[in-house]
Amino acid sequence: MTPAFLSAVVDTLLPGDQGVPPLPTGTAAGVAARPEPLLSHRDGAEHDVALRAIARAAGGEDSFVRADAAGRIACVRLVEAEMREPFRALVALVLQDYYEAESVLVAMGWRVEPPQPAGHPLPAFDEALLEPVKRRDRMWR
């Protein structure tokens, strides 16, 4: 599958939005531009079946790339209706990469730094919470 076709499929599934803050498209988030081919032969072949069906529905990969948004959406909806499980595998794979992208995390207001070594900030611990436990008798013999 060509990179242009994969990018067109990703952007059809993840078109982004102009909300506040705006979410990037799938390709703007880097979903279709991984060092390894993003959607080819990863995690089994179910998603590959859906990709091939999308290309067939459009009359070929180049036809899908050249199609307008409405034409692309129609092809994707057709495949979704005809083969639910392979389509679901494709969407799950794309969404996983999308919601791990730094630009998407930033747009959603989430941290992009790993929790370690600094950890997450926690409020100061209230020792009074332990008082009922300290006053309780032994629970074992």
C-alpha positions in Angstrom: 0.0 0.0 0.0 1.3 3.4 -0.9 2.0 6.0 1.7 -0.4 8.4 0.0 -3.2 5.8 0.3 -2.5 5.2 4.0 -2.4 8.9 4.7 -5.7 9.4 3.0 -7.3 6.5 5.0 -5.9 7.9 8.2 -7.1 11.4 7.5 -10.5 10.1 6.6 -10.8 8.3 9.9 -9.2 11.1 11.9 -10.0 14.4 10.1 -9.1 16.6 13.2 -11.3 19.5 14.2 -11.2 23.2 14.6 -12.4 23.1 18.2 -10.6 24.9 21.1 -8.0 23.7 21.1 -8.0 22.2 17.6 -7.2 18.5 17.3 -4.7 17.7 14.5 -5.5 15.4 11.6 -4.2 11.8 11.8 -1.3 12.5 9.5 -0.5 15.9 11.2 -0.2 13.8 14.4 2.3 11.5 12.6 0.0 8.5 12.5 0.8 7.6 8.9 4.5 8.5 9.0 6.1 6.0 11.3 9.6 4.5 10.6 7.9 1.2 10.0 5.0 1.2 7.6 2.2 2.1 10.0 -0.6 -0.2 9.0 1.2 -2.9 7.1 1.6 -6.3 8.7 1.4 -5.1 12.3 -0.6 -6.9 14.9 -2.0 -9.5 12.5 -3.7 -9.0 9.1 -7.2 -8.1 10.0 -6.7 -4.4 9.5 -4.9 -5.2 6.2 -8.1 -6.8 5.0 -10.0 -3.6 5.7 -7.5 -1.5 3.9 -7.6 -3.7 0.8 -11.4 -3.5 0.9 -11.3 0.3 1.1 -9.1 0.4 -1.9 -11.4 -2.0 -3.8 -14.5 0.1 -2.9 -12.8 3.2 -4.3 -11.6 1.5 -7.5 -8.0 1.4 -6.4 -5.7 3.2 -4.1 -5.1 6.1 -6.4 -8.8 6.6 -6.9 -9.3 6.8 -3.1 -6.4 9.3 -2.8 -8.0 11.5 -5.6 -11.5 11.2 -4.2 -13.1 14.1 -2.3 -14.0 13.8 1.4 -17.5 12.6 0.7 -16.3 9.9 -1.7 -13.7 8.7 0.8 -16.2 8.6 3.6 -18.6 6.6 1.5 -15.9 4.0 0.8 -15.0 3.7 4.4 -18.7 3.4 5.5 -19.2 0.7 3.0 -16.3 -1.3 4.3 -17.4 -0.7 7.9 -20.9 -2.1 7.1 -19.6 -5.1 5.2 -16.7 -6.3 7.4 -17.1 -5.1 11.0 -14.3 -7.0 12.7 -11.5 -6.1 10.2 -12.7 -2.5 10.2 -12.7 -2.4 14.0 -9.1 -3.7 14.0 -8.1 -1.0 11.6 -9.7 1.8 13.7 -8.3 0.4 16.9 -4.8 0.4 15.5 -5.1 4.0 14.1 -6.7 5.3 17.3 -3.9 3.8 19.5 -1.2 5.6 17.5 -3.3 8.9 17.4 -3.9 9.1 21.1 -0.3 8.4 21.9 0.9 11.3 19.7 2.4 14.2 21.5 0.5 16.8 19.5 -2.8 15.2 20.4 -2.0 14.9 24.1 -1.0 18.6 24.1 -4.2 19.6 22.3 -6.3 17.7 24.9 -4.4 19.4 27.7 -2.7 16.2 29.0 0.9 15.8 30.1 3.4 14.6 27.6 6.1 14.0 30.1 6.5 10.5 31.5 5.4 10.1 35.2 8.9 8.9 36.2 11.4 10.0 37.4 9.7 13.1 38.7 6.4 11.4 39.3 3.0 13.0 39.4 2.4 15.9 41.8 0.3 14.7 44.8 -1.3 16.8 47.6 0.4 16.6 51.0 -0.7 13.5 53.0 -3.1 14.2 55.8 -2.0 12.1 58.8 -5.5 12.5 60.4 -6.7 9.9 57.9 -4.8 7.2 59.7 -6.2 8.0 63.2 -9.2 5.6 62.9 -6.8 2.8 61.9 -4.4 3.5 64.7 -7.2 3.4 67.3 -8.7 0.1 66.0 -8.0 -3.1 68.0 -6.0 -5.9 66.4 -8.0 -7.7 63.7 -6.2 -11.0 64.0 -5.3 -13.4 66.7 
